[in-house]
Amino acid sequence: MDWLYFVCLVCFSGATLGVLSHVLFGLFFVDSPDYAHLAALGFLHGLKYSSLWAGGLAIVLCAMRAHREFQTAQTQISQ
């Protein structure tokens, strides 16, 4: 279940960063920006690119969490 949580978290973060970056770039570089269009385009781009990395990153985060829990359990057993 942790894996799915991390995948959703990475995808949500990517979509949010996509929206923010497209709207900010539109604000600075486009003469009369359509913010709704830029936000939608940023959402799609952010979700697309973050979903490419989400699965692998989630596996790595799960492995890091499991290792940390294992180390904590080993420390408690040895004391």
N, C-alpha and C positions, 0 to 999 in steps of 0.2 A: 504494500500500500504506500510505503514511503516513496517508491519509484514514481508512481503516478502523481503524487503530491509535488515532487521536484519537477517533473515534466510540465505540469500545469503552471507551476511557479515561474519556470524559465520562459514558457510561452507567453504568460501574462506580462512578465517584465519586458520581453522583446516587443510585444504589441504596444505597451505603454511608451517605451522609448521611441518606437517608430512614429507614433502619433506626435509626441513632443518634438522630435527632431524635424519632421516634415512641416509642422506648423511654424516652428521657429525659423527654419530656412525659408519658408514661404513669406514670413513676415519681413525678413531682411532682403531677400533676393527677387521677389516677384512684385510687380507694380500694383496690381489689384488682385490679391490672392482670394480664392474661394476656400475658406477655412474648412468647410465641411468636406469638400473634395480632398483637400490635403490631409485632413485627419483620417478619412477613410483609406486613402492611398497609403498613408503611414502605418495604419493598423495592419493592412494586408502585407506590406513589405516587412514590417517588424515581426509579424506572426510567421511569415514564410521563412525568414532567415533564422529566427530563433528556434523554430521547430526542427530545423536541420541539426541543431546542436543539442536540443533538449534531451533526446534519448541517451546519448553518450554522457552528457554532463550529469544526468540523473543517476546513471550507473556509478559514475565516479563519486558523486556525493553520498550515495548509499554505502559504497565501500568505505569511504572515509568515516562515516557515522558508525558503521559496524566495527571498524578498527578502534575507534575511540571508545566505544562501549566495551569492547573486548579488553582493551588496556585498563579501563577503569575496573572491570571485574577482576582482572589479574592482580591489580594493586590491592584491592580489598581482600582477596583471598590470601595474599602473602603477608598481610599485616595482622 
